[in-house]
Structures are given as C-alpha cells and as structure tokens.
C-alpha cells in the first residue's frame, strides 16, 4: 500500500508529483506549477482573513450601536466596539499577509464581544 488515494486529486490541489508521466512537463514547469499553487493558496488565505475581519468588525459595530441606544450598561457597547476594532485589525493584518496573526486577532475580537455580552 502506497498510502495514496485511488482517485485523482482535483486540478487545484495537484502538484508536479501528482501529474501523470505522459504529460511530460519539464522540471522548470513543474516548479512553476508548485509556485503557482502556493501563491494561489496564499491569496485565498489573505482574502479569507480580510473578509472575515471586515464582516466581524461590521457586526460588532452594528451591535455596539444597537446596544448604545438601548438600556444596556455602558460596558456592553464599549466591549462590542473594542471587539470590532480588534476584528478590523485582523482585516488589516490579513491584507498584509499576516494571516495567522489575523486569525488570532479575529478570535480575540469575538471573545471580547462575547465577554461584553455577558455584562448585559
């Protein structure tokens, strides 16, 4: 048993080693294929981090505004606003390619918002 799956991989997950030998790509083209896949994955990770950060920041801002005009204590909208700003920071980090830090910033922002919701 080789440990490889019996089915073919989807085209966007294939590497140079997965290509059939009859395609006959030169070594330089095989390296370019691997580089293109890595670049595409990095681009997707950046867009995912930016999109998630923006959506969470907008949701936190909307919640802060709704809570500010309600009967909630002052600490609740402040926590939502702080969480939204941390999520906005996650979007900025994601746009700069710091996707791992953006993930942790988004998690921290949501945790701040959840903590603020506990005071309501």
Secondary structure in CASP SS format (residue, H / E / C, confidence):
PFRMAT SS
TARGET T0000
AUTHOR 0000-0000-0000
METHOD secondary structure of the structure
MODEL  1
X C 1.00
X C 1.00
X C 1.00
X C 1.00
X C 1.00
X C 1.00
X C 1.00
X C 1.00
X C 1.00
X C 1.00
X H 1.00
X H 1.00
X H 1.00
X C 1.00
X C 1.00
X H 1.00
X H 1.00
X H 1.00
X C 1.00
X C 1.00
X H 1.00
X H 1.00
X H 1.00
X C 1.00
X C 1.00
X C 1.00
X H 1.00
X H 1.00
X H 1.00
X H 1.00
X H 1.00
X H 1.00
X H 1.00
X H 1.00
X H 1.00
X H 1.00
X H 1.00
X H 1.00
X H 1.00
X H 1.00
X H 1.00
X H 1.00
X H 1.00
X H 1.00
X H 1.00
X H 1.00
X H 1.00
X H 1.00
X H 1.00
X H 1.00
X H 1.00
X H 1.00
X H 1.00
X H 1.00
X H 1.00
X H 1.00
X H 1.00
X H 1.00
X H 1.00
X H 1.00
X H 1.00
X H 1.00
X H 1.00
X H 1.00
X H 1.00
X H 1.00
X H 1.00
X H 1.00
X C 1.00
X C 1.00
X C 1.00
X C 1.00
X C 1.00
X H 1.00
X H 1.00
X H 1.00
X H 1.00
X H 1.00
X H 1.00
X H 1.00
X H 1.00
X H 1.00
X H 1.00
X H 1.00
X H 1.00
X H 1.00
X H 1.00
X H 1.00
X H 1.00
X H 1.00
X H 1.00
X H 1.00
X H 1.00
X H 1.00
X H 1.00
X C 1.00
X C 1.00
X C 1.00
X H 1.00
X H 1.00
X H 1.00
X H 1.00
X H 1.00
X H 1.00
X H 1.00
X H 1.00
X H 1.00
X H 1.00
X H 1.00
X H 1.00
X H 1.00
X H 1.00
X H 1.00
X H 1.00
X H 1.00
X H 1.00
X H 1.00
X H 1.00
X C 1.00
X C 1.00
END
